[in-house]
Amino acid sequence: MTSAPAASPALRDPAWSGRLFWTLAAAVLLWPLLVATEFRPWILFEARNLQVTGDFLASFLPPAVGSEFLGMVVKETWRTVAIATAGMTLALVVAVPLTLACTRVLSVSALSGRMARAPAALRFGARALLVLLRSVPELVWALVFVRVVGLGPTAGVLAIALTYGGMLGKVYAEILESGEPHATQTLLRNGGSRLQAFFYGLLPQNAAELTSYTVYRWECAIRSSVVLGFVGAGGLGQQMDNSMKMFNGGEVLTMLAVFVALVALADRISAGLRRALG
């Protein structure tokens, strides 16, 4: 009994040649990037580096659980959440007016097709400002504000407000412009104001998506507020930086555990809100 001849690659998978081509193309494009970044993960497993890593991790044990220290951690954790929430609130103050200014569907002059010069210039300026705000990382803004207002949470709040204001404004405008414009245009054509068109035309159909993205950004702001603490912007990150400088690994481990729990809680809250809105 003779065995059946093996099927050719083309018969087994008609798309095999395309997948092979794109895999090789990705490898060719990725290789120069890996060379430029000196990406060499195998050095992590060298004997000397493994010894250094083991000693570093061992210095984290046991975690610090003193009552005075835990009280400070609770206080700074609350301050971290406050920095993120206050920063997001100010970010909304920045983002909402710029969103209304750069959303084309809210322009009365655009109803006839081509937007008038003045509204077009205003829209371009608003979009340019959003690009500027989100192009500068919040860490850079924090370094600037630490010099201006000094060490503390104020610098973190302002840094989050500016960067996240640019991010929120961009995404809000894209969400609003991707929605169904018929109700909004009808309101504008019948004498409704831009705010009326926004609240009764655009907002109802996009409220769930806007809220979901806002809650997600709040979760990201909590993570950012910890990172900003390393440059003196207050909160849990600043205390973690102090403990690392003092080589107190036990305190660092405790604060890392609290931070992980904080991010997990924020993730659960945001997920619950998304389900409720969905």
Secondary structure, DSSP 8 states (H G I E B T S, - for coil): --------HHHH-TTHHHHHHHHHHHHHHHHHHHHHTT--GGGGGSHHHHHHHHHHHHTT-S----HHHHHHHHHHHHHHHHHHHHHHHHHHHHHHHHHHHH-GGG-SGGGGSS--HHHHHHHHHHHHHHHHHHHS-HHHHHHHHHHHH-SSHHHHHHHHHHHHHHHHHHHHHHHHHHS--HHHHHHHHTT--HHHHIIIIIHHHHHHHHHHHHHHHHHHHHHHHHHHGGGT--SHHHHHHHHHHTT-HHHHHHHHHHHHHHHHHHHHHHHHHHHHH-
